[in-house]
Amino acid sequence: MGTVAFRDVSDLKKLYDRVERLQTEVEYYKGELKRHQGTTYSLENIIGSSPRMTELKNLVGRVAKSNSTVLVRGESGTGKEVFAHALHNASDRAHKPFVKVNCAALPENLLESELFGYQEGAFTGARKGGKVGKFELANGGSIFLDEIGDMPLNMQVKLLRVLQEREIERLGDNRPVKIDVRVIAATNRNLEEMVQQGLFRKDLFYRLNVVVLDIPPLRRRLEDIPLLTEFLLKKLAQRLGCPDKILDSSALQCLLSHDWPGNIRELENVLERTLNMVEEDVITAKHLPFYLCGNDPPAESEKIRPLKEAVEQLEKAMLLRALENAQGDCLEAAQALQISKSTFYKKLSDYGISPPKCKPA
């Protein structure tokens, strides 16, 4: 039992105001700490109540308590990075660093120095004093290796040693450095097929394939679209500085009937484009892109034209759409279209497309 005595109600009110102010400050600094450590999302940001998504969120909560390596698999745009963030934030490492590395974006000759760092004078152009690698920066926390399927074979050998020995060696230095890092890897590629083709090491695959989070594509969880749409509309309205808008039943039915090859990223792009175009408070089917609802395309497309011209126009439109869904990432857009990088770049050149965000081959 305890007794708290106040001289009058004003003392209680002062204490309440102080506690409320302190709680606000704590929430602010928690947010700043997360931003500084590199994480943005938590389990609350994984939107969906379908059986598979509920199962995955429960699995994240259980796996977060261990230090096992996690492999996040799923098509492009399904939210693999969101799961990686949520896994880190639900773990005991939440207040430690979360370091992200895109294995496909870094040139092969730079990947090793970025991951493991280097000593001064290790190679021509090396920074004075050397450089700390991503693994050392993530010490005590988690490292997220995105697009692990695009890691070169020679780097796969070195990553395997890190996973086995829990130590790294900087370039130009033979002294091993012990590290305590949880590895979270992600890929949209079929690693089993790559192992069979000799493009991915079997021993590394087994090291990574400890706990697997297999994210379903949006077309296999259409029941989550109403919740996702509501969440994304509020998020986008806040970002764009426009009033909140809602979908009517006809627009929602259009979204439910689409197969979403670009998954959640495509859905977000469609909604953002719509918010920029619509002045009304209610979004209807007529406001959505014609390919979603079977709305009539512009009248000029109905005219009879040479087949070659029509095919070229469609091909150009698909290139632009793939780039939009991939947010300017040419490698990802080429994979979505199932063509090689060289073919993709040639078609961009043929049609005079030069997106500003396009990453080098």
C-alpha positions in Angstrom: 0.0 0.0 0.0 1.1 3.5 -0.7 -0.1 7.0 0.2 0.5 10.1 -1.9 -0.4 13.4 -0.3 -0.9 16.7 -2.1 -1.6 20.1 -0.5 -4.2 20.8 -3.1 -5.3 19.8 -6.6 -3.0 22.2 -8.3 0.0 20.1 -7.1 -1.5 17.1 -8.8 -2.1 19.1 -11.9 1.6 20.2 -12.0 2.8 16.7 -11.6 0.5 15.4 -14.3 1.7 18.2 -16.7 5.3 17.4 -16.0 4.9 13.7 -16.6 3.0 14.4 -19.8 5.8 16.7 -21.0 8.5 14.2 -20.1 6.6 11.5 -22.0 6.4 13.7 -25.1 10.2 14.3 -24.9 10.9 10.6 -24.5 8.8 9.8 -27.6 10.6 12.6 -29.5 14.1 11.3 -28.6 13.1 7.7 -29.3 12.2 8.8 -32.8 15.4 10.8 -33.2 17.4 7.8 -32.0 15.7 5.5 -34.5 16.4 8.0 -37.3 20.0 8.2 -36.3 20.4 4.5 -36.2 19.0 4.1 -39.7 15.6 2.5 -39.0 12.3 3.9 -40.0 9.7 1.1 -39.8 8.4 -1.2 -37.0 5.9 -4.0 -36.9 3.1 -1.4 -36.9 4.2 -0.4 -40.4 3.5 -3.9 -41.8 0.0 -3.4 -43.0 -2.2 -6.4 -43.5 -4.5 -8.7 -41.7 -4.6 -11.6 -44.1 -3.7 -15.0 -42.7 -0.2 -15.0 -44.3 0.7 -11.5 -43.2 -0.6 -12.2 -39.6 1.6 -15.3 -39.6 4.6 -13.4 -40.8 4.2 -10.6 -38.2 4.0 -13.3 -35.5 7.1 -14.9 -36.9 9.0 -11.6 -36.9 8.2 -11.2 -33.2 9.5 -14.6 -32.3 12.6 -14.5 -34.5 13.6 -11.0 -33.2 14.4 -12.6 -29.8 17.3 -14.6 -31.3 20.5 -13.6 -33.2 19.9 -16.1 -36.1 20.6 -15.0 -39.7 17.3 -14.1 -41.5 16.7 -14.3 -45.2 13.8 -12.2 -46.5 12.5 -13.3 -49.8 9.8 -11.8 -52.1 9.2 -10.1 -55.4 10.3 -6.5 -56.0 8.1 -4.0 -54.2 6.6 -6.4 -51.6 8.2 -4.5 -48.6 11.3 -6.7 -47.8 13.1 -3.7 -46.3 10.2 -2.9 -44.1 10.4 -6.4 -42.6 14.1 -6.0 -42.1 13.6 -2.7 -40.2 10.7 -4.3 -38.1 12.9 -7.3 -37.2 15.7 -5.0 -36.0 13.3 -2.7 -34.0 11.6 -5.7 -32.3 15.0 -7.1 -31.2 17.3 -6.4 -28.2 19.5 -4.6 -30.8 16.9 -1.9 -31.5 19.0 0.8 -30.0 22.1 -0.3 -31.8 23.1 0.5 -35.4 21.1 -0.7 -38.4 23.3 -0.5 -41.5 21.9 -1.0 -45.0 24.0 -2.2 -48.0 22.6 -2.7 -51.5 24.8 -5.4 -53.0 23.5 -4.7 -56.5 24.2 -0.9 -56.4 27.9 -1.1 -55.5 30.5 -1.9 -58.2 32.3 -5.2 -57.6 35.6 -3.5 -57.0 34.2 -1.3 -54.3 32.0 -3.8 -52.5 34.7 -5.4 -50.4 36.1 -2.1 -49.2 32.6 -0.9 -48.3 31.7 -4.0 -46.4 35.0 -4.6 -44.6 36.8 -1.3 -44.7 40.5 -0.7 -45.5 43.8 0.4 -43.9 45.6 3.6 -45.0 47.6 2.9 -48.2 45.7 -0.4 -48.9 45.3 0.7 -52.6 45.7 3.8 -54.8 43.3 6.5 -53.7 42.7 5.0 -50.3 41.6 7.6 -47.8 44.2 8.8 -45.3 43.7 7.0 -42.0 41.7 4.2 -43.7 38.0 3.6 -43.5 35.7 1.6 -41.3 33.5 -0.9 -43.2 29.8 -1.5 -42.9 30.2 -4.6 -40.8 32.2 -2.7 -38.2 29.7 0.2 -38.3 26.9 -2.3 -37.5 28.8 -3.9 -34.6 26.3 -4.7 -31.8 23.4 -4.1 -34.2 22.2 -5.5 -37.5 23.4 -5.3 -41.1 20.8 -5.5 -44.0 22.3 -7.0 -47.1 19.8 -6.1 -49.8 19.8 -7.9 -53.2 22.2 -10.6 -51.8 21.6 -12.6 -55.0 23.6 -10.0 -57.0 26.7 -10.4 -54.8 29.7 -11.5 -56.9 31.0 -15.1 -56.2 34.4 -13.9 -54.8 32.6 -11.7 -52.3 30.3 -14.6 -51.4 33.3 -16.5 -50.1 34.3 -13.7 -47.8 30.8 -13.2 -46.5 30.6 -16.9 -45.7 33.7 -16.6 -43.6 32.2 -13.6 -41.7 29.1 -15.7 -41.0 31.2 -18.7 -39.8 33.9 -16.9 -37.8 32.1 -13.7 -36.8 35.2 -11.7 -37.7 36.3 -9.5 -40.6 39.6 -8.3 -42.1 40.1 -4.9 -43.5 41.8 -4.5 -46.9 45.5 -4.2 -46.3 45.4 -5.6 -42.8 45.8 -9.3 -41.8 44.5 -8.8 -38.3 41.0 -10.2 -37.8 38.5 -8.0 -36.0 35.8 -9.7 -34.0 32.3 -8.4 -34.6 28.8 -9.0 -33.1 26.4 -8.4 -36.0 23.1 -9.9 -36.9 22.8 -10.4 -40.7 19.5 -9.9 -42.4 19.7 -10.6 -46.2 17.0 -10.0 -48.8 16.5 -11.0 -52.5 13.9 -11.2 -55.1 15.8 -13.9 -57.0 15.5 -17.7 -56.9 18.6 -18.7 -55.0 18.0 -22.4 -55.4 18.1 -22.0 -59.2 21.2 -19.9 -58.9 22.9 -22.5 -56.8 22.1 -25.1 -59.5 23.6 -22.8 -62.2 26.7 -22.1 -60.2 25.9 -18.5 -59.7 25.5 -18.7 -55.9 27.5 -20.7 -53.4 25.6 -23.6 -51.9 27.4 -23.3 -48.5 26.5 -19.6 -48.3 22.9 -20.4 -49.2 22.6 -22.8 -46.3 24.2 -20.2 -44.0 21.7 -17.6 -45.0 18.7 -19.9 -45.2 18.3 -20.3 -41.4 15.1 -18.4 -40.9 13.2 -17.4 -44.0 10.5 -14.7 -44.2 8.8 -15.3 -47.5 6.8 -12.2 -48.3 3.7 -12.9 -50.5 3.1 -10.7 -53.6 0.1 -8.3 -53.4 -1.9 -10.4 -55.9 -1.9 -13.2 -53.3 -3.3 -11.1 -50.5 -5.8 -8.9 -52.2 -7.9 -8.8 -49.0 -5.2 -6.5 -47.5 -5.7 -3.8 -50.3 -8.4 -1.8 -48.4 -6.2 -1.5 -45.3 -3.1 -0.7 -47.4 -4.9 1.9 -49.5 -6.2 3.7 -46.4 -2.7 3.7 -44.8 -1.0 4.9 -48.0 -3.6 7.6 -48.8 -3.0 9.1 -45.3 0.7 8.9 -45.6 0.8 10.4 -49.1 -1.6 13.2 -48.3 0.6 14.2 -45.4 3.7 14.1 -47.5 2.1 16.0 -50.4 0.3 18.5 -48.2 -3.1 17.8 -49.6 -6.5 17.0 -47.9 -7.2 13.4 -47.0 -9.2 11.6 -49.7 -11.1 8.3 -49.7 -11.8 5.7 -52.4 -15.4 4.9 -53.4 -16.5 1.3 -54.0 -15.9 1.5 -57.8 -12.3 2.6 -57.4 -11.6 -0.1 -54.7 -13.0 -2.7 -57.0 -10.6 -1.6 -59.7 -7.7 -2.0 -57.3 -8.9 -5.4 -56.3 -9.2 -6.6 -59.9 -5.6 -5.7 -60.8 -2.7 -8.3 -60.5 -0.1 -5.7 -59.3 3.1 -6.9 -60.9 4.9 -4.0 -59.0 3.3 -5.0 -55.7 3.0 -2.3 -53.0 5.4 0.0 -54.7 3.1 0.1 -57.8 0.1 0.6 -55.6 1.7 3.6 -53.8 2.8 5.1 -57.2 -0.8 4.8 -58.5 -2.2 6.5 -55.4 0.4 9.3 -55.4 -0.3 10.0 -59.1 -4.0 10.0 -58.4 -3.7 12.4 -55.4 -1.8 14.8 -57.6 -4.5 14.8 -60.3 -7.7 14.7 -58.3 -9.3 17.8 -56.7 -12.4 16.0 -55.3 -12.5 14.4 -51.8 -13.6 11.1 -53.2 -11.6 9.1 -55.7 -13.7 7.1 -58.2 -12.8 4.6 -60.9 -12.5 7.3 -63.5 -9.7 9.0 -61.6 -7.5 5.9 -61.8 -5.1 5.0 -64.7 -7.0 3.4 -67.6 -5.1 0.1 -67.4 -6.4 -0.6 -63.9 -10.1 -0.4 -64.6 -10.3 -1.0 -68.4 -11.3 2.7 -68.8 -11.1 3.9 -72.3 -7.6 5.1 -73.2 -7.2 8.4 -74.9 -9.1 8.7 -78.2 -6.0 8.9 -80.4 -5.0 5.4 -79.3 -8.2 4.0 -80.8 -7.2 5.0 -84.3 -5.9 2.3 -86.6 -2.1 2.7 -86.9 0.7 0.7 -88.4 1.3 -2.4 -86.2 5.0 -1.5 -85.8 4.1 2.0 -84.5 1.6 0.6 -82.1 4.0 -2.1 -80.7 6.7 0.6 -80.3 4.3 2.8 -78.4 3.3 0.0 -76.1 7.0 -1.0 -75.6 7.9 2.5 -74.7 5.0 2.8 -72.2 6.1 -0.5 -70.6 9.7 0.7 -70.2 8.5 3.9 -68.6 6.1 2.1 -66.3 8.8 -0.4 -65.2 11.1 2.5 -64.4 8.4 4.2 -62.4 7.6 1.1 -60.4 11.3 0.6 -59.8 11.7 4.3 -58.8 14.3 4.8 -61.5 16.4 1.7 -60.7 17.3 0.3 -64.2 18.5 -3.1 -63.0 15.3 -3.7 -61.1 13.2 -2.5 -64.1 15.0 -4.8 -66.4 14.4 -7.8 -64.1 10.7 -6.9 -63.9 10.5 -6.9 -67.7 12.6 -10.1 -67.8 15.2 -8.8 -70.2 18.9 -8.4 -69.9 20.5 -5.1 -68.7 22.2 -4.6 -72.1 18.8 -5.0 -73.9 17.1 -2.7 -71.5 19.7 0.1 -71.9 19.6 -0.3 -75.7 15.8 0.1 -75.7 16.1 3.2 -73.5 18.5 4.6 -76.0 16.3 3.7 -78.9 13.3 5.5 -77.4 15.3 8.5 -76.1 14.5 7.7 -72.5 17.1 9.0 -70.0 15.6 8.9 -66.4 17.6 11.1 -64.0 17.6 8.4 -61.3 18.9 5.6 -63.6 21.8 3.8 -61.9 24.8 2.8 -63.9 25.1 -0.8 -65.3 
